[in-house]
Amino acid sequence: MDLGLKSKRVLVTGSGSGIGKATARVYLEEGADVIVHGLTGEEVAACIHDLSPLGNVQGLAGDLTKTSDATAIADFAQAQGPIDILVNNVGIFSVKPFEDLTDEDWMRYFDINVMSAVRMSRIFLPSMLRRGSGSIINMASEAGVKPLPQMVHYSVTKTAMLGLTRGMAELTKGTGVRVNAILPGPTWTEGVEAYFDGLAEQKGENLDTIVDNYFKSDEPTSLIQRFVRPDEVARMIVTISASTASNGAAHRIEGGIIRSIL
């Protein structure tokens, strides 16, 4: 299917690995020009090396908790031309008891998971509105709708992303600009794999057993009873970003974990 993305300029934050890198890959396969971003220069260079055979990919490192870095990344991206699609993918997660979460923990999660999207969107949304075209995708999570008790801090930031998405979308009324959110379920990224490897070692159990038990005990409502693959999420992101009729919506790709018809 031709999504009409040839020569479109796309910026994907947090694209050095995981869902972000998979998303950059799919955009390149669709003929888009892609700017990737990571926290370190080494991460960005490795990503460009891996993806450059697929098309025109450039990148810059930066810490999106800093306004100066966000501005530098935006300037680098816009030097190539107007950005047609912004994917706010940067985010972190961890498992931590609610009572152990400090004020600093909460502020760090909001700064990375929410404010990074605010900083980038604050730069790109006005220019998209002036042109009357553009698409912003915010990465939320099924945890934003079904908060996880072992990750309350993470869940709350993802709920905030849903509010941010709808609020920004309201600003686009009557224009060709769209703002949507994607809600992945548990996805087998490098970070998740490292977490489960550590858990298996800690418990002295086989990794496959740990993973199987996770869906039986932690996510029993999952209809697919497995982890989502990064490329599956990536294809959803790319398709929704290209859809001219989707705006202000939260699109689920969580394997049916959320027991709802909407």
Backbone torsions as a table, in degrees:
resi	resn	phi	psi	omega
1	MET	NA	133.3	176.8
2	ASP	-91.5	113.4	-177.4
3	LEU	-87.3	2.2	178.5
4	GLY	73.7	31.9	-175.5
5	LEU	-105.1	4.4	-179.1
6	LYS	-60.0	127.9	179.2
7	SER	68.2	6.6	171.9
8	LYS	-71.0	147.2	179.1
9	ARG	-99.9	127.5	-174.0
10	VAL	-127.4	134.7	172.3
11	LEU	-114.4	122.3	178.3
12	VAL	-116.5	113.3	177.8
13	THR	-79.9	153.3	179.9
14	GLY	59.7	43.4	-172.5
15	SER	-106.7	18.9	177.8
16	GLY	-74.2	-18.7	-178.6
17	SER	-161.6	178.9	172.3
18	GLY	58.7	-141.8	-177.6
19	ILE	-60.8	-39.2	-178.3
20	GLY	-62.0	-45.3	179.7
21	LYS	-67.2	-40.8	177.8
22	ALA	-61.6	-37.0	179.3
23	THR	-67.6	-44.8	176.6
24	ALA	-57.9	-40.3	180.0
25	ARG	-61.3	-46.5	-177.7
26	VAL	-66.3	-40.2	176.6
27	TYR	-59.5	-42.7	178.2
28	LEU	-62.6	-41.0	178.4
29	GLU	-63.5	-26.1	178.1
30	GLU	-86.9	1.5	176.3
31	GLY	91.9	8.2	179.1
32	ALA	-80.3	157.9	170.1
33	ASP	-92.5	130.8	-169.6
34	VAL	-123.0	135.6	170.1
35	ILE	-108.0	121.4	179.0
36	VAL	-100.0	162.0	-177.5
37	HIS	-145.5	143.3	174.5
38	GLY	-148.4	176.3	-177.5
39	LEU	-77.2	-30.1	-177.8
40	THR	-124.0	156.2	177.5
41	GLY	-62.7	-35.8	179.5
42	GLU	-63.6	-42.0	179.5
43	GLU	-63.4	-44.0	-179.5
44	VAL	-66.0	-44.0	-179.4
45	ALA	-61.2	-42.5	179.2
46	ALA	-64.2	-39.2	179.9
47	CYS	-65.1	-45.9	179.4
48	ILE	-62.2	-41.2	178.8
49	HIS	-59.5	-42.5	-178.1
50	ASP	-71.0	-35.8	-170.8
51	LEU	-98.1	-17.0	-174.2
52	SER	-59.2	-29.9	176.4
53	PRO	-62.2	-16.6	-176.5
54	LEU	-88.8	-17.5	-177.6
55	GLY	160.3	-161.2	-176.0
56	ASN	-82.0	105.1	-179.9
57	VAL	-130.9	131.4	175.7
58	GLN	-130.1	171.0	-177.7
59	GLY	-166.6	166.3	179.4
60	LEU	-151.2	143.7	177.6
61	ALA	-91.2	155.9	176.8
62	GLY	174.8	159.0	179.7
63	ASP	-102.0	107.5	-174.1
64	LEU	-76.0	2.8	169.0
65	THR	-81.0	-7.1	179.0
66	LYS	-109.6	125.3	179.8
67	THR	-59.8	-37.2	-179.5
68	SER	-63.2	-40.3	178.4
69	ASP	-69.2	-40.5	178.0
70	ALA	-60.3	-42.5	179.0
71	THR	-64.8	-41.2	179.9
72	ALA	-63.5	-42.1	179.2
73	ILE	-66.0	-41.4	178.5
74	ALA	-63.8	-42.6	179.0
75	ASP	-62.5	-41.7	178.5
76	PHE	-61.7	-44.7	-178.4
77	ALA	-65.3	-45.2	-175.7
78	GLN	-73.4	-17.7	175.5
79	ALA	-64.9	-22.7	177.8
80	GLN	-81.7	-17.6	-177.2
81	GLY	136.0	175.6	-179.7
82	PRO	-57.9	140.1	177.6
83	ILE	-87.1	121.2	-179.3
84	ASP	-85.0	-33.6	-176.3
85	ILE	-136.8	130.3	174.5
86	LEU	-117.1	124.9	175.9
87	VAL	-111.6	109.4	179.0
88	ASN	-85.8	90.0	-171.8
89	ASN	-106.4	-15.8	-176.5
90	VAL	-55.6	135.3	177.1
91	GLY	-176.0	158.2	177.4
92	ILE	-131.0	161.8	176.2
93	PHE	-147.3	158.7	172.9
94	SER	-163.9	159.1	175.2
95	VAL	-100.5	123.8	-178.9
96	LYS	-156.0	135.2	179.3
97	PRO	-58.9	139.8	-177.7
98	PHE	-53.8	-42.3	-176.2
99	GLU	-69.6	-16.1	179.5
100	ASP	-93.2	-6.8	-178.7
101	LEU	-74.9	122.0	-179.8
102	THR	-88.8	168.5	174.0
103	ASP	-57.6	-37.8	179.9
104	GLU	-64.6	-38.6	176.4
105	ASP	-59.8	-49.0	-178.6
106	TRP	-60.4	-46.1	-178.1
107	MET	-66.1	-37.5	178.5
108	ARG	-63.4	-43.4	-179.5
109	TYR	-65.7	-40.8	177.3
110	PHE	-66.8	-38.0	-178.8
111	ASP	-63.7	-42.7	-177.8
112	ILE	-82.1	-49.5	-170.7
113	ASN	-79.5	-28.0	-177.0
114	VAL	-112.2	-54.3	-173.2
115	MET	-67.4	-25.7	175.1
116	SER	-60.9	-41.6	178.1
117	ALA	-68.3	-38.5	177.4
118	VAL	-61.6	-47.1	-177.4
119	ARG	-61.4	-45.1	-178.1
120	MET	-71.6	-41.8	-179.2
121	SER	-66.9	-34.9	179.2
122	ARG	-61.1	-29.7	178.0
123	ILE	-81.0	-46.4	-169.3
124	PHE	-89.8	-30.8	-177.0
125	LEU	-60.8	-45.8	-179.9
126	PRO	-58.6	-41.1	-179.7
127	SER	-69.2	-34.5	175.5
128	MET	-64.2	-42.0	179.9
129	LEU	-64.7	-38.1	177.9
130	ARG	-64.1	-37.4	179.6
131	ARG	-79.7	-22.4	-178.1
132	GLY	78.6	21.8	177.8
133	SER	-157.0	154.0	178.7
134	GLY	143.1	163.4	-177.2
135	SER	-144.7	133.7	176.2
136	ILE	-121.2	131.7	175.9
137	ILE	-116.3	125.6	176.1
138	ASN	-106.3	131.0	179.3
139	MET	-85.0	111.8	174.2
140	ALA	-102.8	-139.0	-179.0
141	SER	-174.5	155.6	171.8
142	GLU	-59.8	-24.0	178.0
143	ALA	-67.5	-18.9	175.9
144	GLY	-73.1	-19.7	178.3
145	VAL	-104.7	-35.2	179.5
146	LYS	-123.0	80.1	-172.7
147	PRO	-56.6	140.9	-178.4
148	LEU	-94.0	126.9	-177.2
149	PRO	-63.4	-28.7	179.5
150	GLN	-85.1	-4.9	-179.4
151	MET	-141.8	53.1	-176.6
152	VAL	-60.9	-42.4	-177.7
153	HIS	-61.6	-46.4	177.4
154	TYR	-61.8	-46.0	-177.3
155	SER	-59.4	-44.1	-178.3
156	VAL	-63.2	-38.2	178.5
157	THR	-66.4	-32.8	-179.7
158	LYS	-76.0	-29.7	171.7
159	THR	-65.0	-40.4	177.9
160	ALA	-60.7	-36.0	179.3
161	MET	-64.2	-31.3	177.3
162	LEU	-68.7	-41.5	176.8
163	GLY	-65.3	-41.6	177.6
164	LEU	-60.0	-43.7	-178.2
165	THR	-61.6	-48.8	-178.0
166	ARG	-67.4	-39.9	179.5
167	GLY	-62.4	-43.8	177.8
168	MET	-65.5	-39.9	-179.7
169	ALA	-61.2	-35.6	178.8
170	GLU	-61.1	-27.0	179.8
171	LEU	-74.8	-12.2	-174.7
172	THR	-98.5	2.5	-172.7
173	LYS	-52.0	129.4	177.2
174	GLY	81.3	4.6	177.6
175	THR	-111.4	-180.0	175.9
176	GLY	-94.1	13.3	-178.8
177	VAL	-91.9	141.3	179.2
178	ARG	-130.4	146.9	175.4
179	VAL	-132.8	120.3	-178.2
180	ASN	-133.1	160.7	176.5
181	ALA	-116.5	149.3	174.9
182	ILE	-115.3	135.0	-178.9
183	LEU	-116.0	86.4	175.2
184	PRO	-72.8	155.5	167.7
185	GLY	-92.0	-166.4	176.9
186	PRO	-54.5	121.7	-173.6
187	THR	-120.7	136.4	-174.4
188	TRP	-81.5	76.0	175.7
189	THR	-92.5	174.4	177.7
190	GLU	-59.7	-39.0	180.0
191	GLY	-65.7	-41.6	178.9
192	VAL	-67.6	-41.2	178.6
193	GLU	-61.4	-42.1	178.8
194	ALA	-63.1	-40.3	179.2
195	TYR	-62.3	-46.0	-177.8
196	PHE	-72.2	-31.6	174.0
197	ASP	-60.6	-44.3	178.9
198	GLY	-65.0	-39.5	179.4
199	LEU	-65.4	-41.2	178.8
200	ALA	-64.0	-41.9	178.6
201	GLU	-65.5	-41.2	179.7
202	GLN	-62.5	-39.9	-177.4
203	LYS	-89.2	-10.8	-178.4
204	GLY	67.2	35.2	-179.1
205	GLU	-120.3	164.3	177.7
206	ASN	-70.5	141.2	-178.5
207	LEU	-58.3	-43.9	-178.8
208	ASP	-61.0	-36.8	178.6
209	THR	-66.4	-42.8	179.0
210	ILE	-60.6	-44.8	-178.6
211	VAL	-66.0	-45.0	178.8
212	ASP	-60.4	-43.4	-179.6
213	ASN	-67.0	-29.0	179.7
214	TYR	-59.4	-44.8	-178.1
215	PHE	-75.5	-24.9	176.5
216	LYS	-75.7	-37.6	-173.3
217	SER	-101.2	-41.2	-174.1
218	ASP	-94.4	-34.1	-177.7
219	GLU	-130.5	58.1	-176.5
220	PRO	-66.6	-18.5	-179.0
221	THR	-83.4	-6.7	177.7
222	SER	-58.8	128.7	-180.0
223	LEU	-84.4	-25.1	179.4
224	ILE	-91.7	-16.9	176.5
225	GLN	52.1	42.8	175.5
226	ARG	-160.6	169.4	174.8
227	PHE	-75.2	144.3	171.7
228	VAL	-73.7	146.1	177.4
229	ARG	-89.2	145.6	178.3
230	PRO	-54.3	-37.4	-178.8
231	ASP	-68.3	-27.2	176.9
232	GLU	-68.7	-42.0	176.5
233	VAL	-66.2	-42.0	-178.2
234	ALA	-57.7	-44.0	-178.6
235	ARG	-65.6	-34.8	175.7
236	MET	-65.2	-45.7	179.4
237	ILE	-56.7	-50.5	-176.1
238	VAL	-64.0	-42.4	-179.3
239	THR	-64.7	-46.0	-178.6
240	ILE	-67.2	-38.0	-179.4
241	SER	-64.5	-25.7	-179.8
242	ALA	-89.4	-11.6	-176.6
243	SER	-78.4	119.7	-177.1
244	THR	-81.5	-6.1	-178.5
245	ALA	-105.9	-7.1	-179.6
246	SER	-97.1	123.0	179.2
247	ASN	-152.3	135.1	176.9
248	GLY	73.1	18.6	-173.5
249	ALA	-107.9	158.1	174.7
250	ALA	-112.3	111.0	-174.6
251	HIS	-99.0	122.6	-175.5
252	ARG	-90.2	135.7	169.5
253	ILE	-141.9	61.9	-170.7
254	GLU	-118.1	17.6	175.2
255	GLY	70.6	17.7	178.2
256	GLY	81.9	17.6	-180.0
257	ILE	-63.6	-39.9	-179.2
258	ILE	-78.7	116.5	-177.6
259	ARG	-83.6	84.0	-177.4
260	SER	-155.7	150.1	177.5
261	ILE	-89.6	-4.5	178.1
262	LEU	-120.6	NA	NA
